[in-house]
């Protein structure tokens, strides 16, 4: 039995809370690894947190300006050669484009690192899949993702999200929420089949638990309708009814909904509120507008109408909530279309998964303070086509 198969079997048979022990043991036995560490990306995508028994016994490393962060950002293995002659291999731990963290393995020398590099990268990929499955049964990996305590509202919102990035041959998705540890009500959701990608961007109302409860109700109503095979406009109508039935118009939420046909790039769209869409095509940024319809839950039995939209291979779509385009500087100036255009242009060479965090960093500079007054949500979709 070859080394990789042995490592894969060890991970697949390990108890959920013992994945790190299992990978350490098998890499020591099969690859003569001297040490093995697993780092998970925190919710704010600013540091890589070590997985260890709480409280953490080792320090986190920054996503930027660290060897581990280099592997995480580039999504490629990175071999570090310290002065002691050993080699430290940093391997991205990623599941279908959703970047979870980094596996760092210390080997005897550079020759061993390059000999085993491809196999170790495969082991890190298997580990990522096992971590996702294990999170159903243990909190260890979720605890490792947080450098600060989440508010209860943020806990509810993060559990509602599908992931932070997704990669398929036809498209790439990346998304990020800020502030990561105390969320108000913004949200994103996506789901794909062989032929369709459905994407929802939500601008929630209110703050704290009330905002999170409102968003949870709306998103789960949409998912319930979507999973029943109901078309996009009817999904919006059913979610609208669910929210109105509970809040009677006192609370509602804005949403931008897309159903992309993967083979053609044609999309059905329901614009029910304030999230905005900007498109980068052939180097030009343009805001895309639709006929605005009522937010979900504002009035009883609202009918929603689908509009048509089309994406072309090479298009980049950026969806933003009002916490981005309406963010004010210390002098009261809103971030606005011009600043968003500059941010989109300056990040055009980054992969979709890195764009939201980069745009939010620029927004923080405009705002002049680290903690915003409102949620800021950025979703980036790169369309490659079939």
Buried (B, 14 or more C-beta within 10 A) or exposed (E): EEBBEEBBBBBEEBEBEBBBEBBBBBBBEBBEBBEBBBBBBBBBBBBBBBBBEEEBEEEBBEBBEBBBBBBBBEBEBBBBEEEEEBBBBBBBBBBEBBBBBBBBBBBBEBEBBBEBBEBBBBBBBBBBBBBBEBBEEBEBBBBBBBBEEBBEBBBBBBEBBBBBBBBBEBBBBBBBBBBBBBBBBBBBBBBBEEEBBBBBBBBBBBBBEBBBBBBBBBBBBBBBBBEEEBEBBBBBBBBBBBBBEBBEEEBBBBBBBBBBBBEEBEBBBBBBBBBBBBBBBEEEBEEEEBEEBBBBBBEEEBEBEBEEBEBEEEBBBBBBBBBBBBBBBEEEEEBEBEBBBEBBEEBEEBBBBBBBBBBBBBBBEBBEEEEBEBBBBBBBBBBBBE
